[in-house]
Amino acid sequence: MKRQIKICHLYPEILNLYGDRGNVIALYRRCLWHGLAVHIQPVTVGEAVDFLDTDLVFIGGGQDREQAAIYRDLVEVKGPYLLAAAEQGMAILAVCGGFQLLGKYYRTQHGEIMKGVGLFDAWTEAGRGRLIGDVVLETDLWEEEPRTIVGFENHSGRTFLGEGVKQPLGRVLQGFGNDGASKMEGAVSGNAIGTYLHGSLLPKNPRLADYLIRCGLERRYGPEGSYLTTLNDELEYRAHQAAAQRAVARRC
């Protein structure tokens, strides 16, 4: 019998900047290539989801208007259950606006405070200018090469990490990162990852995609059931290298 993995895509029709939906497509295809039975559950405002029977959650990015549209449903309704499942090992990838709302709070340009879910010991302050461009990170999430992650950022929020964050997603080699100054990008808490990287992120970063899949499998089957097959990722790494070279060229 095939091992299965259940993936929840939160607010797909609302939070989908810069092709964020492509991350779910990449997860789906790689799960199939690894011989897994994969179930994708899109969940929007007002719809129920059983996070205790979910292995991996993806939430994309949106501007202030989109964040306001899902705010109450995410923070007040689904948030406590998502937080409880994350503490039990559920994997999460949250991009941009989703990352901000899973932190402690987001302070808008007008000084309004949007309280977050509190999964990440992080908070976001609206900035005056936007941080835009291609990004290259070096990560410690795995030991195999390449340990770089590539993506595209476009955000005005400045996110700051507290001591409760296990580690950033990576150290900024090219680009701005969380706040434009700390040289840190994203946040890791348990099996949850928050990041500003769009792109789509996962098609160009197969090691990160497989890291999330393994975390999801480990939640359902334990460490002995989290193994993955070896895939031919030549095309994925060519895209990865092209994005990294583009980032370096634009900074020169």
PyMOL commands that set and color helices and strands:
alter all, ss='L'
color gray80, all
select helices_A, chain A and resi 17-19+21-33+51-53+64-87+97-101+202-204+206-221+223-225+234-251
alter helices_A, ss='H'
color red, helices_A
select strands_A, chain A and resi 4-10+37-43+56-59+91-95+105-107+113-115+122-138+148-161+170-174+184-185+187-189+192-195
alter strands_A, ss='S'
color yellow, strands_A
deselect
rebuild
show_as cartoon
